[in-house]
Amino acid sequence: MTQSYEVLLYYRYFKLEDPDDYAREHRKLCEELGLRGRIIIAREGLNGTVSGTRESCARYREVLDADPLTRGIAWKIDQEGGHVFPRLSIKVRDEVVTLELGEDDFNPTDLTATHLNPSEWREAMKGENVVILDARNDYEWEIGRFEGAILPEVPSFRDLPGWVRAHRSELEGKKILTYCTGGIRCEKFSGFLLKEGFEEVYQLDGGIVTYGKDEEVCGEGYEGECYVFDERLSVPINRTGKAKTVSRCRRCGGPTVRYRNCAWMPCNAQILLCQSCEEETGRYCDSRCREIRLLSCAAVIGE
Protein backbone atom coordinates (compact mmCIF):
# COMPACT_ATOMS: atom_id res chain seq x y z
CA MET A 1 0.00 0.00 0.00
CA THR A 2 1.46 3.35 -1.06
CA GLN A 3 1.67 5.65 1.94
CA SER A 4 0.82 8.88 0.17
CA TYR A 5 -1.30 10.30 3.01
CA GLU A 6 -0.48 11.57 6.49
CA VAL A 7 -2.34 11.65 9.78
CA LEU A 8 -1.55 14.66 11.96
CA LEU A 9 -2.14 14.77 15.72
CA TYR A 10 -1.54 18.15 17.33
CA TYR A 11 -2.62 20.78 19.83
CA ARG A 12 -1.69 24.23 21.02
CA TYR A 13 -2.86 26.12 24.06
CA PHE A 14 -3.11 29.87 23.46
CA LYS A 15 -5.53 32.67 24.28
CA LEU A 16 -8.07 33.26 21.51
CA GLU A 17 -10.39 36.28 21.49
CA ASP A 18 -12.92 35.15 18.86
CA PRO A 19 -13.07 31.33 18.49
CA ASP A 20 -16.07 31.47 16.13
CA ASP A 21 -14.26 33.67 13.62
CA TYR A 22 -11.11 31.56 13.95
CA ALA A 23 -13.15 28.41 13.32
CA ARG A 24 -14.65 29.86 10.13
CA GLU A 25 -11.21 30.72 8.75
CA HIS A 26 -9.82 27.37 9.84
CA ARG A 27 -12.63 25.48 8.12
CA LYS A 28 -11.95 27.39 4.91
CA LEU A 29 -8.27 26.40 5.07
CA CYS A 30 -9.03 22.71 5.75
CA GLU A 31 -11.63 22.52 2.98
CA GLU A 32 -9.26 24.11 0.46
CA LEU A 33 -6.65 21.48 1.37
CA GLY A 34 -9.10 18.58 1.33
CA LEU A 35 -8.39 17.62 4.93
CA ARG A 36 -10.67 15.40 7.02
CA GLY A 37 -10.69 14.96 10.76
CA ARG A 38 -11.80 16.33 14.10
CA ILE A 39 -10.80 19.80 15.31
CA ILE A 40 -11.87 21.52 18.53
CA ILE A 41 -11.43 25.28 18.92
CA ALA A 42 -11.93 27.22 22.16
CA ARG A 43 -10.81 30.43 23.80
CA GLU A 44 -7.97 28.42 25.34
CA GLY A 45 -6.59 26.98 22.09
CA LEU A 46 -6.76 24.33 19.40
CA ASN A 47 -6.90 20.52 19.45
CA GLY A 48 -7.00 18.45 16.30
CA THR A 49 -6.29 15.30 14.36
CA VAL A 50 -6.66 15.32 10.56
CA SER A 51 -5.74 13.23 7.54
CA GLY A 52 -4.86 14.30 4.02
CA THR A 53 -2.34 13.94 1.23
CA ARG A 54 1.29 14.55 2.14
CA GLU A 55 1.25 17.78 0.15
CA SER A 56 -1.92 19.06 1.85
CA CYS A 57 -0.67 18.15 5.33
CA ALA A 58 2.66 19.83 4.64
CA ARG A 59 0.87 23.00 3.57
CA TYR A 60 -1.38 22.86 6.65
CA ARG A 61 1.63 22.59 8.94
CA GLU A 62 3.32 25.43 7.10
CA VAL A 63 0.35 27.74 7.62
CA LEU A 64 -0.04 26.96 11.33
CA ASP A 65 3.71 27.15 11.96
CA ALA A 66 3.73 30.65 10.44
CA ASP A 67 0.85 31.87 12.63
CA PRO A 68 2.06 33.52 15.89
CA LEU A 69 -0.87 31.90 17.72
CA THR A 70 -0.01 28.34 16.72
CA ARG A 71 3.72 28.56 16.10
CA GLY A 72 5.58 25.86 18.04
CA ILE A 73 3.13 22.99 17.60
CA ALA A 74 4.79 19.61 18.19
CA TRP A 75 3.35 17.67 15.26
CA LYS A 76 2.84 13.91 15.50
CA ILE A 77 2.81 12.43 12.00
CA ASP A 78 1.83 8.95 10.78
CA GLN A 79 2.08 7.74 7.20
CA GLU A 80 -1.05 6.13 5.75
CA GLY A 81 -2.42 4.93 2.43
CA GLY A 82 -5.56 7.08 2.57
CA HIS A 83 -7.88 9.11 4.76
CA VAL A 84 -8.62 7.74 8.23
CA PHE A 85 -11.61 10.03 8.77
CA PRO A 86 -14.90 10.00 6.84
CA ARG A 87 -15.39 13.78 6.97
CA LEU A 88 -14.22 17.09 8.42
CA SER A 89 -15.65 18.20 11.77
CA ILE A 90 -14.72 21.56 13.33
CA LYS A 91 -16.47 22.53 16.56
CA VAL A 92 -16.24 25.52 18.90
CA ARG A 93 -16.45 24.54 22.55
CA ASP A 94 -15.77 25.99 25.97
CA GLU A 95 -12.65 23.82 26.38
CA VAL A 96 -10.39 22.01 23.93
CA VAL A 97 -10.46 19.07 26.35
CA THR A 98 -13.41 18.95 28.73
CA LEU A 99 -12.40 18.82 32.40
CA GLU A 100 -15.35 20.96 33.58
CA LEU A 101 -13.65 22.76 36.47
CA GLY A 102 -16.14 25.62 36.31
CA GLU A 103 -15.00 28.71 38.18
CA ASP A 104 -11.72 26.94 38.98
CA ASP A 105 -10.86 26.51 35.29
CA PHE A 106 -7.49 27.77 34.04
CA ASN A 107 -5.37 27.86 30.89
CA PRO A 108 -2.31 25.54 30.89
CA THR A 109 -0.28 28.45 29.54
CA ASP A 110 -0.56 29.75 33.11
CA LEU A 111 -0.16 26.47 35.01
CA THR A 112 1.02 23.01 34.02
CA ALA A 113 3.48 20.42 35.34
CA THR A 114 7.07 19.68 34.38
CA HIS A 115 7.40 17.96 30.99
CA LEU A 116 9.56 14.86 30.63
CA ASN A 117 10.89 13.79 27.23
CA PRO A 118 10.69 10.05 26.37
CA SER A 119 14.14 9.22 27.77
CA GLU A 120 13.49 11.14 30.99
CA TRP A 121 10.09 9.46 31.32
CA ARG A 122 11.56 5.99 30.90
CA GLU A 123 14.05 6.65 33.69
CA ALA A 124 11.46 8.34 35.93
CA MET A 125 9.22 5.26 35.76
CA LYS A 126 12.01 3.26 37.39
CA GLY A 127 12.34 5.66 40.33
CA GLU A 128 11.29 5.16 43.94
CA ASN A 129 8.07 6.50 45.44
CA VAL A 130 6.59 6.92 41.95
CA VAL A 131 3.01 6.45 40.76
CA ILE A 132 2.17 6.38 37.05
CA LEU A 133 -1.31 7.79 36.47
CA ASP A 134 -3.22 7.24 33.23
CA ALA A 135 -5.23 10.37 32.32
CA ARG A 136 -7.38 8.70 29.65
CA ASN A 137 -10.83 7.13 29.57
CA ASP A 138 -11.26 3.50 30.61
CA TYR A 139 -11.92 2.21 27.08
CA GLU A 140 -8.59 3.75 26.00
CA TRP A 141 -6.35 2.20 28.64
CA GLU A 142 -8.16 -1.13 28.27
CA ILE A 143 -6.19 -1.87 25.07
CA GLY A 144 -2.87 -0.41 26.22
CA ARG A 145 -1.05 1.36 29.06
CA PHE A 146 2.30 1.74 30.76
CA GLU A 147 3.24 -1.22 32.90
CA GLY A 148 2.21 -0.72 36.52
CA ALA A 149 0.10 2.39 35.84
CA ILE A 150 -2.90 3.35 37.97
CA LEU A 151 -5.95 3.03 35.69
CA PRO A 152 -8.88 5.19 36.82
CA GLU A 153 -12.18 3.56 35.88
CA VAL A 154 -13.71 6.69 34.37
CA PRO A 155 -15.69 6.83 31.10
CA SER A 156 -14.87 10.49 30.48
CA PHE A 157 -12.03 12.95 31.09
CA ARG A 158 -14.40 15.17 33.08
CA ASP A 159 -14.70 12.40 35.68
CA LEU A 160 -10.99 12.47 36.59
CA PRO A 161 -11.12 15.32 39.17
CA GLY A 162 -13.74 13.40 41.17
CA TRP A 163 -11.66 10.23 40.93
CA VAL A 164 -8.56 12.05 42.19
CA ARG A 165 -10.41 13.47 45.18
CA ALA A 166 -11.83 10.04 46.03
CA HIS A 167 -8.42 8.33 45.73
CA ARG A 168 -6.25 11.06 47.18
CA SER A 169 -4.57 8.72 49.66
CA GLU A 170 -3.09 6.68 46.77
CA LEU A 171 -1.34 9.76 45.40
CA GLU A 172 -0.33 11.84 48.41
CA GLY A 173 3.40 12.04 49.06
CA LYS A 174 4.17 10.40 45.73
CA LYS A 175 5.99 11.55 42.63
CA ILE A 176 3.13 11.55 40.11
CA LEU A 177 3.85 10.75 36.47
CA THR A 178 0.79 11.32 34.30
CA TYR A 179 0.30 10.59 30.61
CA CYS A 180 -2.31 10.59 27.83
CA THR A 181 -2.45 9.95 24.07
CA GLY A 182 -0.84 13.08 22.63
CA GLY A 183 -0.14 15.24 25.66
CA ILE A 184 -3.03 17.71 25.56
CA ARG A 185 -5.11 16.28 28.40
CA CYS A 186 -2.09 16.12 30.69
CA GLU A 187 -1.37 19.81 30.12
CA LYS A 188 -4.57 20.64 31.99
CA PHE A 189 -4.84 17.56 34.22
CA SER A 190 -1.33 18.03 35.60
CA GLY A 191 -2.15 21.66 36.38
CA PHE A 192 -5.27 20.49 38.18
CA LEU A 193 -3.14 18.12 40.29
CA LEU A 194 -0.86 21.01 41.23
CA LYS A 195 -3.87 23.15 42.18
CA GLU A 196 -5.07 20.25 44.35
CA GLY A 197 -1.86 20.50 46.37
CA PHE A 198 0.21 17.64 44.93
CA GLU A 199 3.77 18.91 44.83
CA GLU A 200 5.68 16.52 42.54
CA VAL A 201 3.80 16.22 39.26
CA TYR A 202 5.32 15.39 35.87
CA GLN A 203 3.81 14.70 32.46
CA LEU A 204 4.97 12.78 29.40
CA ASP A 205 5.76 15.42 26.79
CA GLY A 206 3.90 14.60 23.58
CA GLY A 207 2.09 11.69 25.17
CA ILE A 208 2.14 8.01 24.27
CA VAL A 209 2.32 8.70 20.53
CA THR A 210 5.59 10.64 20.84
CA TYR A 211 6.98 8.03 23.24
CA GLY A 212 6.32 5.30 20.67
CA LYS A 213 8.05 7.21 17.89
CA ASP A 214 11.21 7.97 19.87
CA GLU A 215 14.14 6.04 18.38
CA GLU A 216 15.94 5.65 21.71
CA VAL A 217 13.16 4.30 23.95
CA CYS A 218 11.18 2.48 21.20
CA GLY A 219 8.07 2.40 23.38
CA GLU A 220 9.77 0.47 26.19
CA GLY A 221 7.50 -0.23 29.15
CA TYR A 222 4.26 0.23 27.21
CA GLU A 223 1.88 -2.73 27.04
CA GLY A 224 -0.66 -3.28 24.28
CA GLU A 225 -1.58 -0.64 21.70
CA CYS A 226 -2.65 3.00 21.89
CA TYR A 227 -6.28 3.95 21.26
CA VAL A 228 -6.68 6.69 18.62
CA PHE A 229 -9.80 8.60 17.62
CA ASP A 230 -9.97 7.70 13.95
CA GLU A 231 -10.84 4.71 11.77
CA ARG A 232 -7.64 2.88 12.77
CA LEU A 233 -8.86 2.76 16.42
CA SER A 234 -5.44 1.70 17.71
CA VAL A 235 -1.75 1.93 16.77
CA PRO A 236 1.28 -0.07 18.00
CA ILE A 237 3.66 1.67 20.42
CA ASN A 238 6.20 -0.80 21.82
CA ARG A 239 8.88 -1.53 19.20
CA THR A 240 11.35 -3.32 21.48
CA GLY A 241 10.27 -6.79 20.32
CA LYS A 242 8.65 -7.39 23.71
CA ALA A 243 5.19 -6.01 22.94
CA LYS A 244 2.23 -7.96 24.27
CA THR A 245 -1.54 -7.75 23.99
CA VAL A 246 -3.23 -6.90 27.29
CA SER A 247 -6.84 -6.47 26.15
CA ARG A 248 -9.30 -9.36 25.96
CA CYS A 249 -12.26 -10.31 23.81
CA ARG A 250 -15.52 -9.74 25.68
CA ARG A 251 -16.88 -13.15 24.66
CA CYS A 252 -14.03 -15.69 24.72
CA GLY A 253 -11.43 -13.85 26.80
CA GLY A 254 -8.73 -14.30 24.19
CA PRO A 255 -6.23 -11.53 23.39
CA THR A 256 -7.45 -8.94 20.88
CA VAL A 257 -7.26 -5.21 20.12
CA ARG A 258 -10.30 -5.28 17.78
CA TYR A 259 -12.77 -2.63 18.90
CA ARG A 260 -16.21 -2.88 17.32
CA ASN A 261 -19.54 -1.13 17.89
CA CYS A 262 -22.55 -3.18 18.95
CA ALA A 263 -24.69 -3.95 15.89
CA TRP A 264 -27.87 -2.90 17.70
CA MET A 265 -27.80 0.80 16.86
CA PRO A 266 -29.66 2.12 19.95
CA CYS A 267 -26.85 0.54 21.98
CA ASN A 268 -23.83 1.09 19.70
CA ALA A 269 -21.49 0.32 22.63
CA GLN A 270 -17.83 0.00 21.77
CA ILE A 271 -16.60 -3.49 22.62
CA LEU A 272 -13.49 -5.62 22.27
CA LEU A 273 -14.39 -8.54 20.04
CA CYS A 274 -12.09 -10.97 18.27
CA GLN A 275 -12.80 -11.89 14.66
CA SER A 276 -13.79 -15.49 15.48
CA CYS A 277 -16.41 -14.44 18.03
CA GLU A 278 -17.78 -11.78 15.71
CA GLU A 279 -18.17 -14.34 12.92
CA GLU A 280 -19.75 -16.87 15.28
CA THR A 281 -22.19 -14.72 17.27
CA GLY A 282 -22.33 -11.39 15.45
CA ARG A 283 -21.19 -7.92 16.48
CA TYR A 284 -23.12 -7.58 19.73
CA CYS A 285 -22.04 -6.49 23.19
CA ASP A 286 -24.23 -9.19 24.79
CA SER A 287 -26.99 -11.69 24.03
CA ARG A 288 -29.72 -9.22 24.97
CA CYS A 289 -28.74 -6.77 22.24
CA ARG A 290 -28.52 -9.62 19.77
CA GLU A 291 -31.99 -10.89 20.64
CA ILE A 292 -33.58 -7.44 20.52
CA ARG A 293 -32.08 -6.66 17.13
CA LEU A 294 -33.08 -10.01 15.66
CA LEU A 295 -36.63 -9.55 16.96
CA SER A 296 -36.73 -6.06 15.49
CA CYS A 297 -35.56 -7.34 12.12
CA ALA A 298 -38.13 -10.14 12.20
CA ALA A 299 -40.89 -7.64 12.99
CA VAL A 300 -39.89 -5.45 10.02
CA ILE A 301 -39.82 -8.47 7.69
CA GLY A 302 -43.26 -9.53 9.02
CA GLU A 303 -44.72 -6.17 8.07
C-alpha positions as CSV (number, residue, x, y, z in Angstrom):
1,M,0.0,0.0,0.0
2,T,1.5,3.4,-1.1
3,Q,1.7,5.7,1.9
4,S,0.8,8.9,0.2
5,Y,-1.3,10.3,3.0
6,E,-0.5,11.6,6.5
7,V,-2.3,11.6,9.8
8,L,-1.6,14.7,12.0
9,L,-2.1,14.8,15.7
10,Y,-1.5,18.1,17.3
11,Y,-2.6,20.8,19.8
12,R,-1.7,24.2,21.0
13,Y,-2.9,26.1,24.1
14,F,-3.1,29.9,23.5
15,K,-5.5,32.7,24.3
16,L,-8.1,33.3,21.5
17,E,-10.4,36.3,21.5
18,D,-12.9,35.1,18.9
19,P,-13.1,31.3,18.5
20,D,-16.1,31.5,16.1
21,D,-14.3,33.7,13.6
22,Y,-11.1,31.6,14.0
23,A,-13.2,28.4,13.3
24,R,-14.6,29.9,10.1
25,E,-11.2,30.7,8.8
26,H,-9.8,27.4,9.8
27,R,-12.6,25.5,8.1
28,K,-11.9,27.4,4.9
29,L,-8.3,26.4,5.1
30,C,-9.0,22.7,5.7
31,E,-11.6,22.5,3.0
32,E,-9.3,24.1,0.5
33,L,-6.6,21.5,1.4
34,G,-9.1,18.6,1.3
35,L,-8.4,17.6,4.9
36,R,-10.7,15.4,7.0
37,G,-10.7,15.0,10.8
38,R,-11.8,16.3,14.1
39,I,-10.8,19.8,15.3
40,I,-11.9,21.5,18.5
41,I,-11.4,25.3,18.9
42,A,-11.9,27.2,22.2
43,R,-10.8,30.4,23.8
44,E,-8.0,28.4,25.3
45,G,-6.6,27.0,22.1
46,L,-6.8,24.3,19.4
47,N,-6.9,20.5,19.5
48,G,-7.0,18.4,16.3
49,T,-6.3,15.3,14.4
50,V,-6.7,15.3,10.6
51,S,-5.7,13.2,7.5
52,G,-4.9,14.3,4.0
53,T,-2.3,13.9,1.2
54,R,1.3,14.6,2.1
55,E,1.2,17.8,0.1
56,S,-1.9,19.1,1.9
57,C,-0.7,18.2,5.3
58,A,2.7,19.8,4.6
59,R,0.9,23.0,3.6
60,Y,-1.4,22.9,6.6
61,R,1.6,22.6,8.9
62,E,3.3,25.4,7.1
63,V,0.3,27.7,7.6
64,L,0.0,27.0,11.3
65,D,3.7,27.2,12.0
66,A,3.7,30.7,10.4
67,D,0.9,31.9,12.6
68,P,2.1,33.5,15.9
69,L,-0.9,31.9,17.7
70,T,0.0,28.3,16.7
71,R,3.7,28.6,16.1
72,G,5.6,25.9,18.0
73,I,3.1,23.0,17.6
74,A,4.8,19.6,18.2
75,W,3.3,17.7,15.3
76,K,2.8,13.9,15.5
77,I,2.8,12.4,12.0
78,D,1.8,9.0,10.8
79,Q,2.1,7.7,7.2
80,E,-1.0,6.1,5.8
81,G,-2.4,4.9,2.4
82,G,-5.6,7.1,2.6
83,H,-7.9,9.1,4.8
84,V,-8.6,7.7,8.2
85,F,-11.6,10.0,8.8
86,P,-14.9,10.0,6.8
87,R,-15.4,13.8,7.0
88,L,-14.2,17.1,8.4
89,S,-15.6,18.2,11.8
90,I,-14.7,21.6,13.3
91,K,-16.5,22.5,16.6
92,V,-16.2,25.5,18.9
93,R,-16.4,24.5,22.5
94,D,-15.8,26.0,26.0
95,E,-12.7,23.8,26.4
96,V,-10.4,22.0,23.9
97,V,-10.5,19.1,26.3
98,T,-13.4,18.9,28.7
99,L,-12.4,18.8,32.4
100,E,-15.3,21.0,33.6
101,L,-13.6,22.8,36.5
102,G,-16.1,25.6,36.3
103,E,-15.0,28.7,38.2
104,D,-11.7,26.9,39.0
105,D,-10.9,26.5,35.3
106,F,-7.5,27.8,34.0
107,N,-5.4,27.9,30.9
108,P,-2.3,25.5,30.9
109,T,-0.3,28.5,29.5
110,D,-0.6,29.7,33.1
111,L,-0.2,26.5,35.0
112,T,1.0,23.0,34.0
113,A,3.5,20.4,35.3
114,T,7.1,19.7,34.4
115,H,7.4,18.0,31.0
116,L,9.6,14.9,30.6
117,N,10.9,13.8,27.2
118,P,10.7,10.1,26.4
119,S,14.1,9.2,27.8
120,E,13.5,11.1,31.0
121,W,10.1,9.5,31.3
122,R,11.6,6.0,30.9
123,E,14.0,6.7,33.7
124,A,11.5,8.3,35.9
125,M,9.2,5.3,35.8
126,K,12.0,3.3,37.4
127,G,12.3,5.7,40.3
128,E,11.3,5.2,43.9
129,N,8.1,6.5,45.4
130,V,6.6,6.9,42.0
131,V,3.0,6.4,40.8
132,I,2.2,6.4,37.0
133,L,-1.3,7.8,36.5
134,D,-3.2,7.2,33.2
135,A,-5.2,10.4,32.3
136,R,-7.4,8.7,29.7
137,N,-10.8,7.1,29.6
138,D,-11.3,3.5,30.6
139,Y,-11.9,2.2,27.1
140,E,-8.6,3.8,26.0
141,W,-6.3,2.2,28.6
142,E,-8.2,-1.1,28.3
143,I,-6.2,-1.9,25.1
144,G,-2.9,-0.4,26.2
145,R,-1.0,1.4,29.1
146,F,2.3,1.7,30.8
147,E,3.2,-1.2,32.9
148,G,2.2,-0.7,36.5
149,A,0.1,2.4,35.8
150,I,-2.9,3.3,38.0
151,L,-5.9,3.0,35.7
152,P,-8.9,5.2,36.8
153,E,-12.2,3.6,35.9
154,V,-13.7,6.7,34.4
155,P,-15.7,6.8,31.1
156,S,-14.9,10.5,30.5
157,F,-12.0,12.9,31.1
158,R,-14.4,15.2,33.1
159,D,-14.7,12.4,35.7
160,L,-11.0,12.5,36.6
161,P,-11.1,15.3,39.2
162,G,-13.7,13.4,41.2
163,W,-11.7,10.2,40.9
164,V,-8.6,12.0,42.2
165,R,-10.4,13.5,45.2
166,A,-11.8,10.0,46.0
167,H,-8.4,8.3,45.7
168,R,-6.2,11.1,47.2
169,S,-4.6,8.7,49.7
170,E,-3.1,6.7,46.8
171,L,-1.3,9.8,45.4
172,E,-0.3,11.8,48.4
173,G,3.4,12.0,49.1
174,K,4.2,10.4,45.7
175,K,6.0,11.6,42.6
176,I,3.1,11.5,40.1
177,L,3.9,10.8,36.5
178,T,0.8,11.3,34.3
179,Y,0.3,10.6,30.6
180,C,-2.3,10.6,27.8
181,T,-2.4,10.0,24.1
182,G,-0.8,13.1,22.6
183,G,-0.1,15.2,25.7
184,I,-3.0,17.7,25.6
185,R,-5.1,16.3,28.4
186,C,-2.1,16.1,30.7
187,E,-1.4,19.8,30.1
188,K,-4.6,20.6,32.0
189,F,-4.8,17.6,34.2
190,S,-1.3,18.0,35.6
191,G,-2.1,21.7,36.4
192,F,-5.3,20.5,38.2
193,L,-3.1,18.1,40.3
194,L,-0.9,21.0,41.2
195,K,-3.9,23.2,42.2
196,E,-5.1,20.3,44.4
197,G,-1.9,20.5,46.4
198,F,0.2,17.6,44.9
199,E,3.8,18.9,44.8
200,E,5.7,16.5,42.5
201,V,3.8,16.2,39.3
202,Y,5.3,15.4,35.9
203,Q,3.8,14.7,32.5
204,L,5.0,12.8,29.4
205,D,5.8,15.4,26.8
206,G,3.9,14.6,23.6
207,G,2.1,11.7,25.2
208,I,2.1,8.0,24.3
209,V,2.3,8.7,20.5
210,T,5.6,10.6,20.8
211,Y,7.0,8.0,23.2
212,G,6.3,5.3,20.7
213,K,8.1,7.2,17.9
214,D,11.2,8.0,19.9
215,E,14.1,6.0,18.4
216,E,15.9,5.6,21.7
217,V,13.2,4.3,24.0
218,C,11.2,2.5,21.2
219,G,8.1,2.4,23.4
220,E,9.8,0.5,26.2
221,G,7.5,-0.2,29.1
222,Y,4.3,0.2,27.2
223,E,1.9,-2.7,27.0
224,G,-0.7,-3.3,24.3
225,E,-1.6,-0.6,21.7
226,C,-2.7,3.0,21.9
227,Y,-6.3,3.9,21.3
228,V,-6.7,6.7,18.6
229,F,-9.8,8.6,17.6
230,D,-10.0,7.7,13.9
231,E,-10.8,4.7,11.8
232,R,-7.6,2.9,12.8
233,L,-8.9,2.8,16.4
234,S,-5.4,1.7,17.7
235,V,-1.8,1.9,16.8
236,P,1.3,-0.1,18.0
237,I,3.7,1.7,20.4
238,N,6.2,-0.8,21.8
239,R,8.9,-1.5,19.2
240,T,11.4,-3.3,21.5
241,G,10.3,-6.8,20.3
242,K,8.7,-7.4,23.7
243,A,5.2,-6.0,22.9
244,K,2.2,-8.0,24.3
245,T,-1.5,-7.7,24.0
246,V,-3.2,-6.9,27.3
247,S,-6.8,-6.5,26.2
248,R,-9.3,-9.4,26.0
249,C,-12.3,-10.3,23.8
250,R,-15.5,-9.7,25.7
251,R,-16.9,-13.2,24.7
252,C,-14.0,-15.7,24.7
253,G,-11.4,-13.8,26.8
254,G,-8.7,-14.3,24.2
255,P,-6.2,-11.5,23.4
256,T,-7.5,-8.9,20.9
257,V,-7.3,-5.2,20.1
258,R,-10.3,-5.3,17.8
259,Y,-12.8,-2.6,18.9
260,R,-16.2,-2.9,17.3
261,N,-19.5,-1.1,17.9
262,C,-22.5,-3.2,18.9
263,A,-24.7,-3.9,15.9
264,W,-27.9,-2.9,17.7
265,M,-27.8,0.8,16.9
266,P,-29.7,2.1,19.9
267,C,-26.8,0.5,22.0
268,N,-23.8,1.1,19.7
269,A,-21.5,0.3,22.6
270,Q,-17.8,0.0,21.8
271,I,-16.6,-3.5,22.6
272,L,-13.5,-5.6,22.3
273,L,-14.4,-8.5,20.0
274,C,-12.1,-11.0,18.3
275,Q,-12.8,-11.9,14.7
276,S,-13.8,-15.5,15.5
277,C,-16.4,-14.4,18.0
278,E,-17.8,-11.8,15.7
279,E,-18.2,-14.3,12.9
280,E,-19.7,-16.9,15.3
281,T,-22.2,-14.7,17.3
282,G,-22.3,-11.4,15.4
283,R,-21.2,-7.9,16.5
284,Y,-23.1,-7.6,19.7
285,C,-22.0,-6.5,23.2
286,D,-24.2,-9.2,24.8
287,S,-27.0,-11.7,24.0
288,R,-29.7,-9.2,25.0
289,C,-28.7,-6.8,22.2
290,R,-28.5,-9.6,19.8
291,E,-32.0,-10.9,20.6
292,I,-33.6,-7.4,20.5
293,R,-32.1,-6.7,17.1
294,L,-33.1,-10.0,15.7
295,L,-36.6,-9.6,17.0
296,S,-36.7,-6.1,15.5
297,C,-35.6,-7.3,12.1
298,A,-38.1,-10.1,12.2
299,A,-40.9,-7.6,13.0
300,V,-39.9,-5.4,10.0
301,I,-39.8,-8.5,7.7
302,G,-43.3,-9.5,9.0
303,E,-44.7,-6.2,8.1
